[in-house]
Amino acid sequence: MERYFRNYIPGAWWVYLNRDSTKRDSIWVDNFKTKTITDEDNCLSANEVSFDMHNQFLEPTQKLKVTIGFNGSDLITNSYETYDGDGKPYTFLNARNDSSSFYLGDSIFPIINNYSLWYGNPDYILPEVVKAGTLVFAPDFGLVQYVPLNSSDTFSLIKFHLP
């Protein structure tokens, strides 16, 4: 899971364009915090990060509170949790260190190879993504494509900055 979300750090930003090129969205993070989680039974410790993710179209409140960490003190199961600006659940994903797929409950989101962000354009083919509902994540980039809530418009990554 770390490969998909490690770039959400202060100073990073992403720009998206919808399919008919009439809307742009940008995502940036702030309020970045790190805390150490300890699994005393297995003598392990790891960092859990949280931050605010700002946007215009992804989510109606235009701000998601994100936590990337673990399932309690279980440092083998990673979690990605987001809540909207009103504190309502938005997205939850889990991944285990011994698996390449993401999951939530009984739903498995497998890796998709050679995914095209812009159909017919070979410059925008990603070797690996995970599609979880209307969100598409790629290693080393994070969120690369999404369909906003209450919309059928698809936004795809066109530009980014990773410090």
N, C-alpha and C positions, 0 to 999 in steps of 0.2 A: 504494500500500500504506500510505503514511503516514496517509491519512484513516481507515483501519480500525484502526490501532494506536497513534496518537499520544497517546491518553488513558491509557495505562498508565504512570502517574507516581506518585511517592510521595503518599500521602494519598487516592488514588482507590480506590473499592470498588464492587462490583456485588452485587446480591442476586437470586437465582433461586428459582422455585417450580416443583415438578413438576406434571404434568397434573392429578392428583387432589388437589392441595393438601395432601399429607401430609408433604412434605419441603421444607425450605428449604436452600439452599446460598449461601455468600457467597464472593467472590473478592476478594483484596486483594494488593497488591504490596509488596515490600520488597527490600532489598539491591540497590537501583537503581544502575547504573554506566553511564557514557558514555565511549566512546573514539572518537577520530577516525581514519577510514580514508582513505587517499589513493590516488588513481589517477593516478600520475605521467605515464602515457602521454597521458591526456586533460586533465591539469591540473585535476582535480576532487578535492574532499574532502567528506566527509559524516560524520555521527555514527552510530555503532552503539551501541545500548542493550542492556543485559541486566538482568534482574531475576528474582526468585523470585515465582511466582504461587501463593498458598496457596488451598486449597479443601477441601471436605469430600467431595463426591461426584464431581466431574469426573474425577478420576484417583485410583486406589487408594492411591498413596503420599502423597496430599494436598499435594503440592508439585511444581510444574513449574518447571524452569529455562528461561527464555525468552531468546532472542537475536533482536533485530530489527535486521537489518543488510543485508549485501551478499554476493554470491557471490564471495568472495575480494576482489580489488581491482576487480571489475566493478561500478562504481557505477550502472550502468543497470539491473542485475538486483537487485531487493530480495529479501530472504529473511526468513522467520519460522520459527524453529526452536525446538522445545521438547523437553526431556528430562525424564523422570520423576525422582522423588527418588532412585532407584537408578542414575541415569545412562543409562537405556535410552531410545532414541528414542521420541517420542510423536507429534508432528505436524511436518510440514515443508511449507511453501508458498513459492512464488516468484511474483513479479510484475515485469513490466518497465515502465519509465517510459512506454513508447510503447504500452501495452496496458491495457485496463480489466479484464481477467480475471486470475485467479490460476491457477497451474498447478503441477504436480509431475510431472516427466518428461513422458510423453505425455498425462497426464490434465489436462484443462482444467476449471476451476471458474468458469463464467460468472456474470455479475451476474444476479440475479433481481429483478424489479421488483414492488412492491406485495405484499410477503411478510407473511403474517399469523402473528404469534407465538402468538396465542390464537384459534383458529378461532371465527368467529362474533362476535368482538368488534372492531368497527371502530376502537377506540381504540388497538389494538396492531398496526396495519398499518405496516410500515416501507417507505419508498419504494424502498430499494435494499439488498440483502444479497448476500453470497457464501456459498454452502453448500459446504463442503469435507468430504465424508464426513458425520460426525455432528456437525460443528461449524458454526454459522452466525454470520457476522461482519457487522456493519453499520458504515458510515462514522460517525465521531464517537462511537460507543459501544464498539466492539470486539466481544467475544463476547456475543451476545444470546440464543443458544439452543444446547443441546447434549444429547447422549445419552451418559451415562457409559459407560466401557468395561465390558463384561460385564453390560450392563443394557439394557432396552428402555424405561426411564423417560425422558421428555423434560423437561428443565428450561428454563424461559424467564425472561428478564429481567423483573423487576417493579419494581426500584428501583436507583438508582445515585447516586454522588457523584463529581463531577469537580472537583478544586480549581482 
